[in-house]
């Protein structure tokens, strides 16, 4: 059975399901679904914002590139998420301050700038959704600023993990994500994200309530 663009959207964004009446009809009329291959530049720094994008599948990498070519990934937009820079640009009519690149093939629903403004004005449900997502992304960006401004959190975390791991015969770390975050003076989410990266590299193993150091040599070499 073929699904409509609105049904596809609500499957990925259930918080919009309570929309009703004219606002829901406007959303239905205005939606456009697009698919782009990996590597597509979705928006560039300095460009005007033309549409509100709601990602249905895949991953968009939003990054800032310096004049020297150095890049920093600000965040990723995945299924069920929207781009905070796009929201800011639409609300202030400003230009993009970073670029967005499709990291994988991406499917997304779009709303024109005019439809976005109408829905924000007319629908409390849509308005709450927009600002809730915006607030979450701002919190994520603040955590990124903390990581960048106050030193290499990966190096500091590696040192703490090694210290804890040396206290047990099997390399188990007797500390929770929150305990490690407190020890490092950072947020639990920052520690959890970095532990996931260590796990991806094979340096640690994560399971419910347990962290195990698998490659102390690599952890020790970090930042050397």
Secondary structure, DSSP 8 states (H G I E B T S, - for coil): ----HHHHHHHH-GGGTT--HHHHHHHHHH-EEEEE-TT-EEE-TT-B--EEEEEEESEEEEEEE-TTS-EEEEEEEETT-B-HHHHHHHHHT-B-SSEEEESS-EEEEEEEHHHHHHHHHH-HHHHHHHHHHHHHHHHHHHHHHHHHHT--HHHHHHHHHHHHHTTSTT-EE---HHHHHHHHTS-HHHHHHHHHHHHHHTSEEEETTEEEES-HHHHHHTT-
